[in-house]
Structures are given as structure tokens and as C-alpha cells.
Amino acid sequence: MAGTSELSTGERVAWDMPIEDDEAIADVLEYETIAVVGCSDTPGKDAHEIPAYLQRHGYRVIPVNPTTDEVLGERSYDTLSAVEEEVEVVDVFRPSEEVAGIVDEAIERGDVKVVWTQLGIRDDEAAERAEAAGLRVVQNRCIMVDHRRLRA
């Protein structure tokens, strides 16, 4: 599936699914607001260290974790649907079997541009639904690794 998205800079970009090439990944990294579903308040865990890295590099990180009130100095929301701010990217640190529900929430919100699942996390059927709804999808990749490689 192909489509277009508007970057936070206002520029429109065309894309083809799925996102795997460096140019498309770099375009996704232009977005500034990232809701991290499964964001951890435990230092040393990937779900804490990667959002912390993103925050240090200027991204607005919105934690989504129902077991804590605050992560990285930011209010933590119980669900993606509960987030009151605009979300451009949803970064998923939850098991693959939970991706479908997260994608449904992302589609319902209407503001999400990209769903990104971290290394080892993949749901092809959910990705197809997201793509059909006009969202871009990155699966089974580490956003920090790609940021370091392409932007840092």
C-alpha cells in the first residue's frame, strides 16, 4: 500500500509499505512526539533506556504504562487512548500478541502517523490494518539504533 503523510515540519512525503529502507526510516525520525507503549520506570530496561535516549535527543516522549504514574519526569497514561496530547509515533514495547489492540487504539485516535514495534515485536495482520488506515508501520526494529545510525 502507498500513501502520503505530513511531517511535523509541514512537508508531505510519499511512502510505500512496509518501511524498511533508510530514507523512509529517516522520514519517520522527523516526527517529534512519540508515545511509548510499555515504557518502563526501571532503569536498565530497554523500555526505559530507549525512551530516555529519545528524550535526550529532543523528542517529546509520552509514557504509556498503567502500573506507574510517571516515567522520565513525564505523566504516564494507562492506555494510548487516554493520552490527551497529539501523538505522531507510537513506539511499542509490548509482546507481539498485544500489538493488534495497540494498533486499533492508534487508528481510533486519528492523529497517529506511524506505529513502530521494537526488535522482536511483530504482528503482520495488525500492520496491514494500520497501513489500510493510512498509518506507516515499522516492525521489528530498534528506534534508538536507527536514530543513532541515521540522525545522531
N, C-alpha and C positions, 0 to 999 in steps of 0.2 A: 504494500500500500504506500502511496506517496501523499504528500501534503505540504503545507507551509505552516510556520509558526512565527510569532513575533518575539524577538529577543527583548530583554529589559531595556535595551538601547533604543527600541522602536524599529529596528531593522527587521525586515521579514526575510526568512530563509526557507528555501525549499529543501525537502528531505525525502528519502526513500527508507523504508523499513527493511530489516531491523537496523539499528545503529551499531555499526562495528568499525567504521573507518575513522581515522584520526581527525579528519576535517569535521565530520559530524559530531564526534565527541567534543572537540574544541568548541563548536557552536553551543552545545548543551552547557558547557562550563561557563558560558557567558551569563547565564541566569544567575541571579543573586540571592534568591530566597529559597532555602531548602528545608523542608520538613523531614526530619529523620525519625522514621517509624521504628521503634525498638531502641531508641537512643538510651544508652546506659549511663547511670551516675557512678559507675565503678571504674576508677582509673585503671588503665592497663588492658581493659577490654577493647576490642576493635570498635564496638558500638559506642564507645566513649572517645577513644583516641582519634578516630577518623572525623567525627563531627568537631572535635576540638581543633584539629588541623584546619578544617574548612573555616571555622570561626576565626582562627588566627590569620587566615588568608583573605579576610574581608567578606565572607559570605554571612548572610543572616541565617542562623541555624535555629529552627523551631523544633524542640524535642517533642516526641510523641511517645509517652510511656505511662500507662495507668498506675504504675507502682511507685511513682515519685512525683513530688510537686515541682521540683526544679532540677535542671541539669545545665551545667556550664553557665550558670548565672541567668538562665532563661526559664520562664514558666514552662512547665511540661504539661501537655494536654493528654487526656485519656485516650482520645481517638483522633484520627485525621479529620473526621467530620466536625469535631469540636474546635478545631483551630479557627480562631477568629480573624486571623490575618490572611492576606493573599499569599498563596503558595505557588511557586513556579515549578519546583522539582520536588518529587517525593523520593527520598533515598530509603530503601528498605533493608533493615537488619532483622528480619523475622524469617522463620522457616518457610521454605517454598510452598508448603500447604496453606500458609496464611496469605500468600500474595493475592489470590483471587479476591478476597474480601477487601484488601487494601486498594486494589485496582478499582473495585466497584466504588469505594469511597472517593477515590481520586476523580473518577469520571463524574460522579454526582456533584462534586464541588464546583466544577465548571471553570476553575482558574488554573488548574494544574496543566503544565505543558509537557512534563517528562516524568516517567516512572523509571527509576534506576534501582535495580536489585544488585546487591553486593555479591562478591565472589561466593560461589556455591549455592546461590539462590536463583531459581528459575521456575517459571510457570508459563509455558508457551501458549496455552489456551487463554490465560489472563492477559498475556501480552497482545494476542490477536484482538481481544475485546478492547483493550486500551487503544491500539492502533486504529481500529474501526471507529472509535470515538474521537479520533484526531490527536491523540496523545503520542508523543515519541516514547520509545522504550529502549532502555539499555539493560541487558541482563548479564548476570554472572561476571561482573567487572567491579573492581575497586575504584571508587571515585577519587580517592586520595592518590592512588598510583597513577591514574590517568592525569590528574591535575599536576602532579609533580613532573610527569613526562612532557606534558603539553603546555603548561602555563607558568610553572614556577621558575 
